Amino acid sequence: MATANPLWGAPRIHGELLKVGIEVAERTVSRVMLTRRPHPSQTWRTFLANHVHHLVSIDFFTVPTARLRVLFVLVVLAHHRRRVVHFNVTEHPTALWTAQQIVNAFPDDSAPGYLLRDRDQVYGQQFRHRVKGMQIEEVLTAPQSPWQNPFAERLIGSIRRECLNHVLVLGQRHLRRILTRYFIYYHQERIHLSLDKGAPDLRPIARPEAGRIVELSEVGGLHHRYLRRAAYSQRVREDHNRELATSAFMPPPWLRRSELCGTGYRRVDNPRRQRPPPHRPSPGGARQATPEAVNKSDEV
């Protein structure tokens, strides 16, 4: 009992023994218990585990482009389900810009309790003032200790290994489009070992009765997802509606679908850019009334 509960002392263990029908003196319990050195505080791993539901971490990483420029990517990660709450790309990060990203990530009253970050100079006075105004407590890692922000560092490593190391980034807009598609795959389909081999969006298990397995390409063919045929048509409709709704990350007007890892762009007409045909009046100059309109006017 003392080994399983290292925070319990002799009086509490003596009370638990009395509740289970074991009558023994408290002095005997204290004599039998091994003397242990008390810990000055809880470990860092224990802190992360205790506040996983209210803890988010932020971090920057750099991406070089084909034009010999360096882009900075900010990611905001929620620890509970490993969800990327927000991300953005800039070429010149400042404290004001970073503070605005925190506001965009947590609108209204959705701010977390703790924010884990490193001691980078980009988190200046304006950033700290904005975070304090949102009633978020900052937790700073030790200097030169990236291992104290393990979830964000693991996310950045996954982004590099699974996506950015295999593509050539052209600019900010191109990088946003690449990361948007990767995070859709990351949240809905990617297997996470820390989530018992599940996805952040609770990926359901397809039964064999749903039909044969269908393979779909993700992130320009870098990854694939596997669905049963019954869920294939529904997922295709959801992806099509998502692409139409997310106009900020749509491909250029002259592209229907851009492959991230290859060439072969095909110039097509974008149906969203087509204008409706102009109205042409009737030969008589005035609009002719239909029989339905005449009957409706008579009823009025």
Secondary structure as GFF3:
##gff-version 3
##sequence-region A 1 300
A	DSSP	alpha_helix	10	19	.	.	.	ID=ss1
A	DSSP	alpha_helix	26	32	.	.	.	ID=ss2
A	DSSP	alpha_helix	44	50	.	.	.	ID=ss3
A	DSSP	three_ten_helix	52	54	.	.	.	ID=ss4
A	DSSP	beta_strand	55	64	.	.	.	ID=ss5
A	DSSP	beta_strand	70	78	.	.	.	ID=ss6
A	DSSP	beta_strand	83	90	.	.	.	ID=ss7
A	DSSP	alpha_helix	95	105	.	.	.	ID=ss8
A	DSSP	beta_strand	114	117	.	.	.	ID=ss9
A	DSSP	alpha_helix	125	133	.	.	.	ID=ss10
A	DSSP	beta_strand	137	140	.	.	.	ID=ss11
A	DSSP	three_ten_helix	146	148	.	.	.	ID=ss12
A	DSSP	alpha_helix	150	162	.	.	.	ID=ss13
A	DSSP	three_ten_helix	164	166	.	.	.	ID=ss14
A	DSSP	alpha_helix	172	188	.	.	.	ID=ss15
A	DSSP	three_ten_helix	193	195	.	.	.	ID=ss16
A	DSSP	three_ten_helix	208	210	.	.	.	ID=ss17
A	DSSP	beta_strand	213	218	.	.	.	ID=ss18
A	DSSP	three_ten_helix	219	221	.	.	.	ID=ss19
A	DSSP	beta_strand	223	228	.	.	.	ID=ss20
A	DSSP	alpha_helix	229	245	.	.	.	ID=ss21
A	DSSP	three_ten_helix	247	249	.	.	.	ID=ss22
A	DSSP	three_ten_helix	271	273	.	.	.	ID=ss23
A	DSSP	alpha_helix	291	299	.	.	.	ID=ss24
###
